[in-house]
C-alpha cells in the first residue's frame, strides 16, 4: 500500500517501539504503510533495558556504554533511511533511550502526543523477547491510547474487512465510531461481531437490538454489518470467524482497566494478543480521544 489519502485522519501521530528484531521491524513496516496512507507522523523509539547498561557499567567500562548508545543511534538511522526509501515523503523521526521498557514506551507515547501505538507481538530472542514480549501485556493494558498489535505472520497490509468484537456496551459504540473514522478512507466492510452462548437471555437480545438502532441512527458510515455467532467458546468462535471471512483487523474494546480479565466471562483478550493471526486493535474506556462519547 503506497497510495495516500488526502482527508484528515483522527490518528495524526503513530508510535512504533522497535528492538531491531524481525517482529518489531515487521510491525514498523506495517505502521509506515498506514502512516503514509493517512499522512500521519511516525515516531520510532528504541529503549534499551536497564539491565543491559547495568551489565556494561559493572564492567567499569564507560566506552562500552557509549558504544552501545552509538550503535543504537546508527541502527535507528539506518531503519529510518530504509523506511523513507520505501515511503518517500513520510514524516518520521526516532529516539533512543534507556530505562524500564514498558514505562519508557508509555512515557514516549505521552511526550510525543501519539494517537496510536503499533507494535509487534514479541521480539526474537534474549533481551529482545523481554522488550516486546513480556512488556506487550503491560503496554496494552496501561496505554492511554489505542494499541495495534501486529503478528509477524501478517504478510499483506490491507484494510478491506474489519471485525469488532462486542458485548453491546456503551463503550463498544464509541469504539465503533472511532474505527469508522480511522478506516473509512479505505472503505472497508466492518463486521460488528457478537458471540453469544446458547439460549442468550432476553436482556442481552434487547441490548443487541438497541445497539444496532443507535449505530444506524448515529454513524453515517454505511458499510457496517452485524453478525451473531452462537458458541460457548468465544476465542474459537472469533478465530473461526476471522478465517472464514478474511478479516484484516480484529478490534476489541474493553470497559475495564484490565483488558486481560475475562471477556464476557470467558477467556479471550489475552489469548488474542499472543495468538491472533491478524492485527489486533485494542481500545480502553480510559483511552484519550478527541471524539464525543455517545
N, C-alpha and C positions, 0 to 999 in steps of 0.2 A: 504494500500500500504506500504509494509515493505521491498521491494527489492531495491537494489542500482544499479545505473548506473555508469560505470567507466569513460565514456568520460567527458571531461572538459566542464562545463556549463558556459555560459556567466553571470549567476547570482551566484556570489560567496558568497554574504552576504545578508541575509534577516533580516529586522527589523519588529518586531511584537509589537505594543503597546497593553498593557492589563490593564484593570481596575478591574479585578477579577470578572467581570460579566460572565454569561454563554455565551453570544455572543462573547466576546473577547477571552475566553478560547477555544471556538469552532474554532475561526479563528486561534488560536495558534496551535491547533491540525492539522489543515489543512496545516499550514505553516511548521510544524515539519515534516509532511509526505513528502511534496515537498522537503524540505531541505535535509532530509535523503536520498531521492531517487537520488538527483543530487549532493550529497556530498557538500552542501553549509553550511556556518556558519550561525547560528541563534542567533540573539540578541533580548532578550525580555526586553522591557522597561516599567516601570510604572511611570507615572507623577501624583503627587498629585496636584490638582488645588490650586492656591494661596489662594483662599477663605477658604479652609479647615484649612490651617495653621494660617491664619489671625484670624479665629474664635477661635482657640486654644490660640493664643498669647494674644488676647483681654481678655481672662480669666485669664491672668497673671500666667499661669501655664506652666512653661517650661517642666515639666515632661510629660505633655500631648503631647507636640510637639515631644519630643524624643520618646515617647511611640508610636506615630503614625508612625514615621520613622522606628522604630524597627519592628513593626507589618508588615509593608510593605516588609521589607527585609526578614522576616520569610516566609511570603506568597510567595514571589518571589522564594525563595529557594525551597519551597515545590512544586511549579509549575515546576521548572526546574528538580527536582528529579523525578517527575511523568512523565515528557516528556522523560527523559533518560531511565526510566524503560521500556517505550514503544518502544523507538528508541535507543537502546544501541549503543554507539559509535558516536552519533550525536554531532557535535561541537556546543555547546550552552553556552551562558553566559547571564547575566542580569544586569540591572541597575535600581536604584530608585532615583528619583529626584523630585523637585517641581518647579512650575513656571506656565507660561501661556501654557496650554497644547499643543495647535497646534504648537506654536513656539518651544517648547521643543522637540516634536516629530520630527519636521523638522531638528532641530539642531542635534539631536541624529543620525538621518539618515546620515547627512553630516559628523559628527565626527567619525562614525563607518564605513565610506566608503560603506554604504549599496547600493546594486544594485536594491532592490525591497522592498516596504513596503506592508505588508499584514495585514489587519485589519478587524474587524467585522463592521457590518453596524451601530450598536448603542449599548449603554450599557443597563443595566437592569432598573435602577431607580435612582431618585435623582441626585446627582452629577455625578454618573457613566454615566447617559444618556448624560450629558453635555460632558463628556470626549470623547466618541466615537460616539456621535450623532451630536451635533452642530458642532464639530470640523472636522467631516469627510469631509464635503464640502471644508473647508479651506485647509485641508491636500491634498486632491485630486487635488485641483486647483493649489496649490503652490509648491508641491513637485518637486524636481529636478530629481527625479527618478520615474519609473512607480509605480502605486499603484494598488494592487489587493484587492477588497472589497469582503468579503465572508459573505453572508447572513446565518443566523442561520438555515434556512430551508434546507440547503445543508447537507445531511447526508452521501453521498457517495463521496469519494475522487477519482475522475477519470479524466484522460486527454485523452479521446478517440476521442472526437469530439469538435472542437473549431470553433467558428464563429467570423469573423472580420467584423464589420460594416464599410462600406467605402463609400466615395464620390469620389474615384479615384484620390485624390490629391497626390502630391509627398510624403508627409509625411506618407500617408497610406501605400505606398510601403515600406518605411523604417520600419514602424511598423510590417508589414507582415514579413519582413526579420528577425527582432528581435524575433518575435513569433515563427517562424520556428526554429531558432537557439536554443531557450529555450526549446521547447517542442518536437522537433523531436526525441529525445531519447525514447519518449513514443509512437512514430509512430501514432500520431493522424491524423484523417481526418480534414482538415482545409477548412472551407467554407468561401469564401470571398463574403459577402452579401451586396447588394445594394438595397435600397428601392427607387423606382422611382415613381413619380407622373404619372398619365395618360398623354399620348402624350408628353413624355420626349423629350426635344429638341435635334437636331442633334449634337450639340456641345458636350453635355454630353455623347451621344452614342459613339462618336469618342473617348472621354476620356476613357470610359469603355474599348473599344477595344484596345486602345494603352496601357492601364494599364495591361490588360491581356497578351499582347505580351511581355511587359517588364518583367512581372513575369516569364513567360515561358522561356525567354532567360537568365534571371539573377539569378533566385532562383532554386537551384538544387533539392530541396525537391519536390517529385512527387505526393504528396497526397493533392494538393491544387485544389479546385474546385471553380467555380464562380456560384453564384445564384442571379438572378434578381427577385425581388418581386414588383409587382405593387400595390401601395396603397397610399392614401392621409394621412394616419395616420402611421408615421414611428415607433412610440413606439409600437402600437398594432401589426404592421406587424412583427417587430423584436421579440416581445413577443411570437407571434404565431409560428414563425419560430423556436425559441428555443424549444418550447414544442413539435412541430411536428417532430423535427429532433434529439431529445435527446441530445441537446448541453450541454457540461460540463462547458465551459467557454465562455463568451462573451468578445470580445476585442473592445475597442473604441480608436481611435486616434484623437487628437484634434490639429489643426494647429492654435489655438487661445490661448491666455493667459488664458481666462476664459472658462473652459470646460463646464460650466453651461449656456453659451449663447445658442442661438438657433442652433441646429444641422441641417445643410442644410435648414435653415429657419423654422424648426419645432421643437417644444419642445421635447427633447429626453434625453439628458445625465443625467440631474438631476433626472428625473423620474427613469431612470435605476439604479442609485446609490442606491436609497432608496426603490425601488420596485422590483428589479430583483430577480428571484428565482434561479439564477445560479451565481457563482462568476463572477465579472466584473473587467477586467484588463484594466486600462486606461494609455495611453501614451500621452505625450505632445511633441510638437516640441522643447520645451526648456528642455526636459529631457536629462540628461547627458548619453552618450552612447559611448562605445568603437567601435561601428560598423560604417562603412563608410556610408555616406549619398549619395544615388544614384541620 
